[in-house]
Amino acid sequence: MRRRFFLLLAAGLLIVGCRKGQPGDTAADQPGAASTPVDIELQEIRPGVWVHTSSYTYPGGTRFSANGLLVQDGDSLLLVDTAWGELQTLALLDRVASEIGLSVRRAVVTHFHYDRLAGVDVLETQGVDVLAHPLTQRLAISLGTPVPDSTMHTLREPGSARRVGPVEVFYPGPGHAEDNLMVWVPNQRVLFGGCAIRAAEASALGNTMSANVAAWPEAIRRAQARYREVEVVVPGHGSIGGADLLTHTLNLFEKTPTGGD
């Protein structure tokens, strides 16, 4: 009953997306604000590593996509971030089962915005253990969004990391959000930077409503120092790139933080 109540409240929430501008900074981000078709993309970028991409359509027809990750974890999968909505998360799980042939057993949510955790209830109903930063859980409870059941208490301090199966979960410090996490796949040298990292086509920092702009550059530098051997970087939105995406994001701080795409 608690989660059903939270889902009803979610229609009035302000902060749920990682994009910038009129869509993404208002209640238009909420479920029910617009009709979003179920459209999941699944791309294998390295052996045993897939990017999943889902989309949300705002009133007026503006559509944004969001990236997440899947990593093979023995005879199952670890999911990084849900799809952008409950129906899309269900569609993602169905597609994963049919195309990859493995089930998701555990998941990591990289921060509290809706494009990261909208499908948490779907996962937990199916027995998936969902892990998050302690602050993510507290923010989700206070805002009435789906709440991850498990927290990684060892990630409280900037620069801390924790091994979760085949990945390392890293807390670089506040940036796009106070609780933003990154996920490192060491055997494939893939870094999921999430919304703390901007795609090459991005001309600004995006949605900074809940950002710590002063601390953000240092968070990126911590990631650069820790993952010098990175070859593939997956941002929360937009095109996949390499280590240059971290430098690109740092360069955006020389521009107006809230301008652009």
FENPE-V562663 format. One record per run of one state. SS is the DSSP state (H for helix, E for strand, - for the rest). FROM is the first residue (numbers start at 1). LEN is the number of residues. Records with the same first field share a line. If there is no record, write none. Layout:
SS: FROM-LEN, FROM-LEN
This chain:
-: 1-1, 13-14, 30-11, 47-2, 58-5, 74-2, 81-5, 100-4, 109-5, 118-2, 126-3, 133-1, 144-6, 152-1, 156-4, 165-2, 172-10, 186-4, 195-18, 227-5, 236-5, 242-2, 253-9
H: 2-11, 27-3, 86-14, 114-4, 120-6, 134-10, 153-3, 213-14, 244-9
E: 41-6, 49-9, 63-11, 76-5, 104-5, 129-4, 150-2, 160-5, 167-5, 182-4, 190-5, 232-4, 241-1
